[in-house]
Amino acid sequence: MSLESLRKDLSSSNTMALPCVAEQFFELSSEQAISDFFYAHPEDVLILGGGSNVVLPPVIQRPVVQVVNHTLECIARDLDHVVVKVGASVVWDELVAWAVENSYYGLENLSLIPGSVGAAPVQNIGAYGVELKDLLKSVRAFDRVQRVFVDLSNERCCFGYRDSIFKRECGRYVISEVVLRLARKAQFVLEYGELKTLSHEANLSLSKVRDTVIGVRSAKLPDPKVIPNTGSFFKNPVISRSTCEVLKQRFPSLVCYPAGEGSMKLAAGWLIENAGLKGYVQGNASVHDKQALVLTNQGGAQQQDIIRLASYVEDKIKDLYGIELEQEPILIRD
Ligand SMILES: Cc1cc2nc3c(=O)[nH]c(=O)nc-3n(C[C@H](O)[C@H](O)[C@H](O)COP(=O)(O)OP(=O)(O)OC[C@H]3O[C@@H](n4cnc5c(N)ncnc54)[C@H](O)[C@@H]3O)c2cc1C
């Protein structure tokens, strides 16, 4: 089976609005099409979802592939749970809205995260105390090494903070479906940030939680349609408790949280803001003036501008605190 490749302008298909042309672009809309394609293309290929966690170069010579699978169906249910199969190209927030409408609990804290369902396991998306791994049963993907479709259990996905096997073995798995297990009885996670205020509410509804998350996110994060960005640009660094104590003596207002035995997680946004970089502009790119964790395209920026600004921020943070920041979005090289 031969598939037609298209040259495609991806400038409006990435939330950082970076100019980018894919020299060969393919849409794969069945398992057969996926396996045929990867048999014919053993070379390096970029798999693209909604473009909200990538920093794209001006031209991509290698094939760029998008999986098209709009499946959304309940495949099992009992009194307490429902098991849902969702295709890779379903828009993540449309899935969350659907779950809320149908009174399925679990996804509401992950409202308004941009992107596709297929990319969600890649960095184990998370927000307000919930991560995808808490709800995911399995992932169906084409394994380019074994050249077969595999169903990876939650355990085999090796999830971590903004991490998974899909990120570590980048390019090996082409995700076509995700299977989630959602609750049918009310169970909310309200320990984080502004959601705490809801914990005393009687008869709290799913839609109230979703609306609150949407309200808080809209107030805090720039809308990529207005100010192009990829959300948090840096991961929150995890350091040892002893290093954290030393830092806390130097910077008493340091923002940090316990992160497992002997470890502390630092708020990268605080580190950047405290270094005086909030609102810092470098050419066409900037550190957002309301949320220092977000790098933005001010208009006309290219990949190189974002790389330069990110390295500048990383160097300043290293000099001031001795901490190495790790980038969250994936830098695509050609
Ligand atoms: C304003 C804003 C807010 C954000 N907030 C959050 C947040 O709160 N929490 C959070 O975790 N993230 C957040 N993000 C990051 C982003 O939304 C997520 O990482 C999202 O899952 C990316 O989805 P995407 O479809 O856009 O993926 P893309 O950016 O297209 O791709 C991301 C990675 O996944 C790979 N990939 C994509 N599809 C597939 C597939 N089918 N099979 C295999 N690999 C694939 C790509 O190759 C790439 O490596 C935010 C981003 C923005 C712009």
The ligand as a Gaussian input file, in Angstrom:
#p B3LYP/6-31G(d) Opt

LIG

0 1
 C       -0.861000      26.569000      27.368000
 C       -0.333000      25.186000      27.641000
 C       -0.566000      24.586000      28.877000
 C       -0.088000      23.304000      29.147000
 N       -0.345000      22.746000      30.357000
 C        0.090000      21.507000      30.660000
 C       -0.172000      20.912000      31.933000
 O       -0.848000      21.493000      32.792000
 N        0.319000      19.669000      32.173000
 C        1.031000      18.987000      31.234000
 O        1.439000      17.849000      31.523000
 N        1.299000      19.510000      30.021000
 C        0.848000      20.758000      29.709000
 N        1.129000      21.306000      28.477000
 C        1.922000      20.551000      27.499000
 C        1.079000      19.799000      26.435000
 O       -0.241000      20.243000      26.422000
 C        1.083000      18.287000      26.662000
 O        2.397000      17.787000      26.693000
 C        0.301000      17.526000      25.576000
 O        0.122000      16.180000      25.967000
 C        0.981000      17.583000      24.206000
 O        0.050000      17.062000      23.268000
 P        0.223000      17.308000      21.700000
 O       -0.793000      16.452000      21.028000
 O        0.178000      18.740000      21.396000
 O        1.667000      16.700000      21.455000
 P        2.838000      17.197000      20.473000
 O        3.358000      18.502000      20.977000
 O        2.407000      17.142000      19.064000
 O        3.913000      16.065000      20.736000
 C        4.541000      15.946000      21.999000
 C        5.401000      14.676000      21.985000
 O        4.569000      13.530000      21.883000
 C        4.921000      12.749000      20.750000
 N        3.667000      12.212000      20.187000
 C        2.582000      12.900000      19.818000
 N        1.607000      12.074000      19.392000
 C        2.116000      10.821000      19.492000
 C        1.618000       9.513000      19.183000
 N        0.385000       9.316000      18.684000
 N        2.435000       8.447000      19.393000
 C        3.680000       8.602000      19.894000
 N        4.208000       9.810000      20.195000
 C        3.439000      10.903000      20.004000
 C        5.617000      13.706000      19.795000
 O        6.495000      13.014000      18.934000
 C        6.350000      14.597000      20.775000
 O        7.536000      13.941000      21.199000
 C        0.644000      22.596000      28.164000
 C        0.878000      23.196000      26.908000
 C        0.386000      24.468000      26.650000
 C        0.611000      25.075000      25.300000

